[in-house]
Amino acid sequence: MVIDTTSREGMESSLAHLMGVSVPELYQYIEAAADSAIEGQWCFNQDLFDKAMEDFYSDMIEQELPDEILFFHLSRRLNGSENEISYNLQELLTSNNSFSEFLNAHQITFRKGAGNRIILCYRDRQISLENTMSTDVCYLRSRLGYNSGREDFCFNGFAFRDLLMKNQYTRRLQGCPELLKCLERYLRIKGLTEHYAEKSEYYCFMYKFPIEHVIFDGKDDLTVEKKQFHLLNQVAYRLYQYSRDSRYIYDHDNPILRLKDDANASIDYMVSTEIITPDMIE
């Protein structure tokens, strides 16, 4: 079972069906939970809202909780590569694929180093990433595994599609991957990002993963059951926001999802690909 998080209507019907109520009745329960989160508080208390909703779930849900989750990944892909496996960053840079071939054509290569480090080479010369105050070096060290215990190789995405085009991250990735922008500046390769943009298209990929495979960012230790309730709570809160004034809803609280650092996203889990055009981004 999966909650449809592609739209407001999908979330309404999915959660209402799970709870065995109509959509108007669902909003009554959400309002009651919101009242408990506000009463006697100086601001909205998310924990109290979640607790109230979980009490409703426990009393009302008779079927199994969601065992799958929709996962929306934003990526600008080279033409013809949109149906390739989606790699974690380490595999993307060090294995043979369309992205690494594009980099090779610009004399940029990567190889695995000691530990989890990824070694950057340009024109057959290893590039030093010694600790400096340079913004580009700090970013590269972070993404290439130089900060032991804080590696950031994971394949990530968002839980909701409904307002994703309002998310600042969506706008930021429109031109090309952040890593390419940094490489262009640091290695002083004029036109690298422009060339990539010309040969690529911007996509939103929708996957459907078993919920046990997915990690909610910042909540790494959740059990499967707690992931299920956390997802339902986040859906309920998004619907509560819609019930206020939808003109002022943005996407800053869209739950960030990720896979394990060494996991790739198989095309077997892909549901759809959607081209994102500039006019879609708000």
Helices and strands as residue ranges (DSSP letters): H 8-19, H 23-38, H 46-60, E 68-78, H 89-94, H 98-105, E 108-112, E 118-122, E 125-126, H 135-143, E 156-158, G 164-166, H 168-172, H 178-187, H 192-198, E 200-210, G 211-213, E 215-216, H 224-245, G 246-248, E 256-258, G 267-269, E 270-275, G 278-280
